[in-house]
């Protein structure tokens, strides 16, 4: 189930004219329909309008009107789509005209249309109203499955399981060659039928079970005090498996078996015993911590500030749906050599550890909190953490980008450590997180004119700039690098005829202290060569200055071609390849 997912936006592409036509048609009835449609023909422009009319008339059981409109749109060539047909089928179905509904359904192929999910849903719903030849329904159902339209199965499987003697059960049994009576416990219902046991609640225990296809009766054993559950496993259970085991047993012990009653599922979310998405949502928001606030997901997860893939990721983290090691183990993934967190190497890797409590990660959070001079405690649940974080610095926009950038960067970093066997580098992690925060902010607020580099250096610039009026000047002053970084700026110049030029550069630390510089004349040559020479000279300068191993260096320059070549010497033209490879090995 997808709690907190973005809400589906209902298609409202119809024009306001369509609403007007609907009101007029309802008011005037069948007699005036033709003239109304004629009058509005030029204004009702799309098939969306007509589909809307058909659907609305269907909902009001105005079948004759719907039929009239359908005929008009078919003649005009607008209605030649699946939605118009589905809307008419639904209109017939709702009013109990099942044969008509099936007739429209059958006529689709004459128009070269293939029924889709919506069509199957309405036609089968129409059939459930009764009066339709049972064999015909089974045929439609069967065809749907053979065409690979399976999304509706969930709905019908539920009906199948929860309704004892229903029409649905007959259809399902017929299609699948099942005997409806075989579902009585007394008739030894097979565990194979139980997808809950197999896939959803206890996949690990199912994997370890000695008897995967056994019937319920085979898991019972008679003892002096009546019968008890007897489930055999392949081996002894480890700690976390025991936890699942206890859950399973307590679930079973709370269940009473009866030899007379038929097996069925009952939804406890509402009084009716039958599942509905609405009652499920209501139940979810009534649970602890959800406070009936559907809006929290929209506000704090689907906030629309960072790229969609990052928002999806944040949503997964908040729902414990990220493949960290302890989650993988629960899903029986093999090949995990150890469970320790890749960042600190001290604790087991779980979602709350990896993103909140790990000392490396918490230090990262702490550094951001220090930027804004706020204090904070770690909360247990990620969504609570996000809610509190977002409200911590009121009025700041860039602040909301930070936790998303932290989660994403930590995840990327953890993967790099695991798969590329590199060492954790907290200064680099801090830098990358700021880099992402600033970049995402820049993408989201294009009208805020702050240089990316300045923003990385001082995230608070974002908010002060947003408050200023538009059209303010760019920050062009030099921005110091972060702690533990050195920044090397270099540039070059070349006269028009490529006959004389010069290169220069300087290196400074986070306090802006000048550590070294160079400024040299060079001879003639193309500009790209000068760029490369400037870089080469800069690297020599770094060596001269001698940085400590924990200091990282940021190279700042406009020479994008040269930097691209250094990253990938294969792209370079052969003429400069030796020089580029020389520089690349130096980096
Ligand atoms: Zn850790």
Boltz pocket constraint, residues with backbone or C-beta under 6 A from the ligand:
constraints:
  - pocket:
      binder: B
      contacts: [[A, 341], [A, 342], [A, 343], [A, 344], [A, 345], [A, 346], [A, 347], [A, 353], [A, 354], [A, 358], [A, 359], [A, 360]]
      max_distance: 6.0
